[in-house]
């Protein structure tokens, strides 16, 4: 991955195992113009940040997790039916009553030749406990009984939809890459405006909604997915920025 350089005073590109320092710097970002934390699961140079190992993987029965040279990979096991998986960590300075604006970005790649109906994955925000109904899922999903894909903000992976929009026609393709960007802007001390933009390289779509304080207090962030056996998901280029 070729790192971009920004004009602001503070840009933190971290490749050293300084987890506590990372948390303190990220939490004190209000004193600087911008703080940036890049937790790279792999780059064009084959380099992996030690910080990436601080993410905790929750896998479905029979599922596998690998930290590759160019991605974190979750493979679904042989159990029939939909199963949840996640790769999350806590960021001090996000959630727990903090009101810093933020940008979270990540790239994913999906491998499958099966039906896309009801499959979904993306960036998971403000989670604690069961990702199926906790936190906010900024996701791409296969629309049930419709021949297109959608993006959505949702309460958990499988909870109530907040807002949706059509991304593009057709199903998920084997090896297809999806880029996610979530922008969080606090309108006041209680209301958070979330905007999700997803691109599949051809189609790009954005949705936005205001989230009440009840749903943005927890502190776990990262990737979550609700898929079935035979699916493999790569996760890389994860970046957190406090503007």
C-alpha positions in Angstrom: 0.0 0.0 0.0 1.4 3.4 -0.9 0.8 5.8 2.1 -0.6 9.2 1.3 0.8 12.2 3.1 -1.5 14.9 4.5 -0.9 18.6 5.2 -2.1 18.6 8.8 0.4 18.8 11.7 0.0 15.3 13.2 -0.1 12.2 11.0 0.5 8.9 12.8 1.5 6.0 10.7 2.3 3.3 13.1 4.3 0.1 12.6 5.6 -0.4 16.2 3.9 -2.3 19.0 2.8 0.7 21.0 -0.8 -0.1 21.7 -1.2 2.1 24.8 0.6 4.9 23.1 -1.7 4.6 20.1 -4.7 4.8 22.4 -3.5 7.9 24.2 -2.5 9.7 21.0 -5.8 8.9 19.3 -7.7 10.0 22.4 -6.0 13.3 22.6 -6.4 14.2 18.9 -8.6 17.2 19.7 -5.4 19.1 20.5 -4.0 18.6 17.0 -5.4 19.4 13.6 -5.5 15.7 12.6 -4.4 12.4 14.0 -4.3 9.3 11.8 -3.9 5.7 12.8 -3.1 3.1 10.1 -3.4 -0.5 11.2 -2.3 -2.3 8.0 -3.1 -5.9 7.7 -0.6 -6.0 4.8 0.8 -3.6 2.2 2.2 -3.7 -1.3 5.6 -4.2 0.4 4.3 -7.2 2.3 4.6 -5.4 5.6 2.1 -6.0 8.4 1.7 -3.7 11.4 2.2 -5.4 14.8 -0.9 -3.5 15.9 -3.0 -5.6 13.7 -2.6 -8.5 16.1 -4.5 -6.5 18.7 -7.8 -7.2 16.9 -9.8 -10.0 18.3 -11.4 -12.5 15.9 -14.8 -14.0 16.6 -15.4 -16.9 14.3 -18.3 -19.2 13.4 -18.0 -22.9 14.1 -15.4 -24.4 11.8 -14.3 -20.9 10.7 -10.6 -20.0 10.2 -8.7 -16.7 10.7 -5.3 -16.0 9.1 -3.1 -12.9 9.2 -1.7 -12.9 5.7 1.1 -10.7 4.3 -1.5 -8.7 2.4 -4.8 -9.0 4.4 -6.6 -10.5 7.4 -8.6 -13.4 6.1 -11.8 -15.0 7.6 -12.9 -18.3 6.0 -16.3 -19.7 6.9 -16.6 -23.3 8.0 -18.9 -26.1 7.0 -21.8 -25.3 9.3 -25.0 -24.8 7.3 -26.9 -21.5 7.6 -25.8 -17.9 8.2 -23.0 -17.4 10.7 -21.5 -14.2 12.1 -17.8 -13.4 12.2 -16.0 -10.2 13.4 -12.5 -8.7 13.8 -12.7 -5.9 16.4 -10.6 -3.9 18.8 -11.2 -1.0 21.2 -10.1 2.5 20.4 -9.8 5.0 23.2 -11.1 8.3 21.9 -14.0 6.6 20.0 -17.2 5.7 21.8 -17.6 5.8 25.6 -19.0 9.4 25.4 -16.2 10.8 23.2 -17.5 13.4 20.6 -14.5 13.6 18.3 -15.4 13.5 14.6 -13.8 10.6 12.8 -13.2 8.8 9.5 -12.8 5.0 9.3 -11.8 3.4 6.0 -11.2 -0.2 4.9 -10.9 -2.4 1.8 -12.4 -5.9 1.6 -12.3 -8.6 -1.0 -14.9 -11.5 -1.2 -14.3 -14.9 -2.6 -17.4 -17.0 -3.4 -19.4 -18.5 -6.2 -22.6 -18.9 -4.3 -25.8 -16.9 -4.1 -25.6 -13.4 -2.8 -29.0 -13.2 -1.2 -28.8 -11.8 2.4 -25.0 -12.0 2.6 -23.5 -8.8 4.2 -20.3 -7.4 5.6 -18.6 -4.2 6.3 -17.2 -1.8 9.0 -18.7 -2.4 12.4 -18.8 0.6 14.8 -19.6 1.0 18.5 -20.0 -2.6 19.4 -19.9 -4.7 22.5 -21.2 -8.2 22.7 -23.2 -9.9 19.9 -22.5 -8.2 16.5 -25.7 -9.5 15.1 -27.8 -6.9 17.0 -25.2 -4.6 18.8 -23.4 -1.6 17.4 -23.8 -0.1 13.9 -23.0 -2.1 10.8 -22.0 0.0 7.8 -22.4 -2.8 5.3 -22.8 -4.0 1.7 -25.5 -6.7 1.3 -27.1 -8.8 -1.3 -30.8 -7.8 -1.5 -33.2 -10.6 -0.8 -35.2 -11.7 -3.9 -33.9 -8.6 -5.9 -31.2 -8.7 -8.5 -29.0 -6.0 -7.1 -26.7 -5.1 -4.2 -27.3 -2.5 -1.6 -25.4 -0.6 1.1 -26.9 0.1 4.5 -26.5 1.5 7.9 -28.0 -1.0 10.3 -28.3 -1.7 14.0 -26.0 -4.7 14.1 -25.4 -7.1 11.3 -29.0 -8.4 11.3 -31.0 -5.8 13.2 -33.3 -3.0 12.1 -32.2 -1.1 8.9 -31.5 2.6 9.4 -31.1 3.6 5.8 -30.3 1.8 2.5 -29.5 2.6 -1.1 -28.8 0.5 -4.3 -25.1 0.1 -5.0 -25.4 -1.7 -8.4 -27.0 -4.5 -10.3 -26.0 -8.2 -10.0 -24.6 -10.4 -7.3 -21.2 -10.5 -5.5 -18.5 -11.7 -7.8 -15.6 -14.0 -6.9 -12.6 -11.9 -6.0 -14.4 -8.6 -6.1 -13.1 -5.7 -4.0 -15.3 -3.3 -2.0 -13.9 -0.1 -0.4 -15.7 1.4 2.6 -15.5 4.8 4.1 -17.5 5.9 7.2 -17.5 9.5 8.2 -18.8 10.4 11.7 -19.7 14.0 12.5 -21.1 15.0 15.9 -23.9 17.6 15.5 -23.9 18.1 19.3 -23.1 16.0 22.4 -25.8 13.4 21.7 -26.4 13.2 17.9 -23.9 11.7 15.5 -24.3 11.9 11.7 -22.9 8.8 10.0 -22.2 8.7 6.3 -21.2 5.5 4.5 -19.7 5.4 1.1 -19.0 2.1 -0.7 -17.4 1.5 -4.1 -17.0 -1.8 -6.0 -14.7 -0.2 -8.6 -17.6 0.5 -10.9 -20.4 1.7 -8.8 -20.2 4.1 -5.8 -23.0 4.9 -3.4 -23.5 6.9 -0.2 -26.1 6.8 2.6 -26.3 9.0 5.7 -28.3 9.1 8.9 -28.3 10.7 12.4 -27.7 8.2 15.2 -28.9 8.9 18.7 -26.5 8.7 21.6 -27.9 5.3 22.9 -26.2 3.6 19.9 -22.8 5.2 19.8 -21.3 4.7 23.3 -19.5 1.3 23.0 -15.9 1.1 21.9 -15.2 -1.8 19.6 -14.6 -1.1 15.9 -13.5 -3.2 12.9 -15.0 -5.7 10.5 -18.1 -7.8 10.8 -19.8 -10.2 8.4 -22.8 -12.5 8.2 -22.1 -15.1 5.6 -22.4 -18.8 4.9 -20.0 -21.7 4.4 -17.9 -21.5 1.3 -17.3 -17.8 1.6 -13.9 -16.1 2.3 -13.4 -12.5 3.2 -10.2 -10.5 3.1 -9.9 -7.3 5.2 -7.0 -4.7 4.7 -6.0 -1.1 4.5 -7.9 -0.3 7.8 -7.4 3.4 8.7 -8.8 5.6 11.5 -8.5 9.4 11.2 -9.6 12.1 13.6 -9.9 15.3 11.5 
